[in-house]
Amino acid sequence: MLSSTVGNKALNPLRVASTRLQATRLLIEGSPAKVSTFSTMGLPGDKPRHAQAPWREQLSSHLDRTQVYEFTIATIGYDSKGRPVPRVRTCGCRGFFPELELHPSGQKDMDEQVEDGGNPPVYESDLLTFTTDIRMEKLHQLDASGNAVEAVFWLKDLMIQWRIKGTALSIGNPSVDSKEQEHRKALGDWLRPKEGAGDIQKWTWEKAVTKYFANHSPVMRGSFKSPPPGQPRSKIPDNPELQLGQKVTDLHDPIARENFRVVAIVPEEAEYLDLSNADDVRRWKWDFQAAGSEGNSTGRWNESELWP
Ligand SMILES: Cc1cc2nc3c(=O)[nH]c(=O)nc-3n(C[C@H](O)[C@H](O)[C@H](O)COP(=O)(O)O)c2cc1C
């Protein structure tokens, strides 16, 4: 499943998010909220939120200035001898959870199939996202390695590299099992309510995940009901519904949604390497110190400049 968004035109989710927010605000007035306990589980309660990460705006503005939508995602796998081994692959970056700009045809599907056309734009976070298929290797590797992840952007136009290290948590299991609940709770700790952006009571995890599914073209949505990725092509699946090249318009297609997941990266360290001036290469690092120590009730980022 590649990173192309709905339609032919690729949209940078970070660049256009603010425009979309204005438009979405118009959709949230009116109809009463239908909020289930499962849907809202894990959402911020009374406890203090993490303040915005000091590197977020800089990374965001760098991505705005390039045409790069992909990043490299590294996980830990285990070889046949049980040794930990690095595993890397390219994934499409889908911006910071849960803000996402939809192509008009994706938004049309949301308007027609999802209550209120989706969530009100009430949250932002420092959690970078990608989407994946549960049948691929990376989610199994995350499960087996404490969800350890590293994401790397090489922004060649700007001669800048960004590395984000932390844990990657998947959400989107339609049966909302204990892992899904645990991941929602952990991600919920990172959601920051945005002042005056709409009715927070109408926000649900289901609508958030469905929006990411809607952000794929019908044929890309269909890839979530392809024959199992990574299996020999000679092996024909027993289930005749698993076929290549299907187009999915139903945002709640049970087979595709069973396999579809949104993955959000909880950052523990961010690093910025600026090679734009060869005479003066610069490198900065930010470490997250979790809440707990005296005077640190929300977690804190420590910045240091390093020799490159
Ligand atoms: C440009 C590009 C974008 C891709 N985007 C994604 C993506 O967003 N999510 C994903 O799971 N795989 C994506 N892939 C495919 C992965 O690189 C990889 O082949 C696939 O996820 C299987 O990897 P795994 O078995 O290690 O999980 C993309 C590949 C390319 C070349």
The ligand as an SDF file (V2000), in Angstrom:
LIG
                    3D

 31 33  0  0  0  0  0  0  0  0999 V2000
    6.7230    5.1060   -1.8370 C   0  0  0  0  0  0  0  0  0  0  0  0
    6.2590    3.9750   -0.9590 C   0  0  0  0  0  0  0  0  0  0  0  0
    5.2830    4.2230   -0.0090 C   0  0  0  0  0  0  0  0  0  0  0  0
    4.8170    3.1900    0.8150 C   0  0  0  0  0  0  0  0  0  0  0  0
    3.8740    3.4520    1.7740 N   0  0  0  0  0  0  0  0  0  0  0  0
    3.5310    2.4820    2.6420 C   0  0  0  0  0  0  0  0  0  0  0  0
    2.6680    2.7700    3.7290 C   0  0  0  0  0  0  0  0  0  0  0  0
    2.2130    3.9140    3.9260 O   0  0  0  0  0  0  0  0  0  0  0  0
    2.3630    1.7640    4.5790 N   0  0  0  0  0  0  0  0  0  0  0  0
    2.8440    0.4990    4.4220 C   0  0  0  0  0  0  0  0  0  0  0  0
    2.5380   -0.3730    5.2300 O   0  0  0  0  0  0  0  0  0  0  0  0
    3.6710    0.2000    3.3960 N   0  0  0  0  0  0  0  0  0  0  0  0
    4.0290    1.1410    2.5100 C   0  0  0  0  0  0  0  0  0  0  0  0
    4.8860    0.8570    1.4790 N   0  0  0  0  0  0  0  0  0  0  0  0
    5.3410   -0.5480    1.3000 C   0  0  0  0  0  0  0  0  0  0  0  0
    6.4510   -0.8360    2.3230 C   0  0  0  0  0  0  0  0  0  0  0  0
    7.6420   -0.1900    1.9650 O   0  0  0  0  0  0  0  0  0  0  0  0
    6.6710   -2.3440    2.5070 C   0  0  0  0  0  0  0  0  0  0  0  0
    6.9840   -2.9370    1.2750 O   0  0  0  0  0  0  0  0  0  0  0  0
    5.4410   -3.0160    3.1000 C   0  0  0  0  0  0  0  0  0  0  0  0
    4.8850   -2.2290    4.1180 O   0  0  0  0  0  0  0  0  0  0  0  0
    5.7790   -4.3870    3.6920 C   0  0  0  0  0  0  0  0  0  0  0  0
    6.7210   -4.2170    4.7170 O   0  0  0  0  0  0  0  0  0  0  0  0
    6.7730   -5.1140    6.0450 P   0  0  0  0  0  0  0  0  0  0  0  0
    6.3940   -6.5210    5.6220 O   0  0  0  0  0  0  0  0  0  0  0  0
    8.1720   -4.9840    6.5260 O   0  0  0  0  0  0  0  0  0  0  0  0
    5.7630   -4.6070    7.0190 O   0  0  0  0  0  0  0  0  0  0  0  0
    5.3550    1.8700    0.6560 C   0  0  0  0  0  0  0  0  0  0  0  0
    6.3590    1.6390   -0.2900 C   0  0  0  0  0  0  0  0  0  0  0  0
    6.8100    2.6800   -1.0900 C   0  0  0  0  0  0  0  0  0  0  0  0
    7.9030    2.3880   -2.0870 C   0  0  0  0  0  0  0  0  0  0  0  0
  1  2  1  0
  2  3  1  0
  2 30  2  0
  3  4  2  0
  4  5  1  0
  4 28  1  0
  5  6  2  0
  6  7  1  0
  6 13  1  0
  7  8  2  0
  7  9  1  0
  9 10  1  0
 10 11  2  0
 10 12  1  0
 12 13  2  0
 13 14  1  0
 14 15  1  0
 14 28  1  0
 15 16  1  0
 16 17  1  0
 16 18  1  0
 18 19  1  0
 18 20  1  0
 20 21  1  0
 20 22  1  0
 22 23  1  0
 23 24  1  0
 24 25  2  0
 24 26  1  0
 24 27  1  0
 28 29  2  0
 29 30  1  0
 30 31  1  0
M  END
$$$$
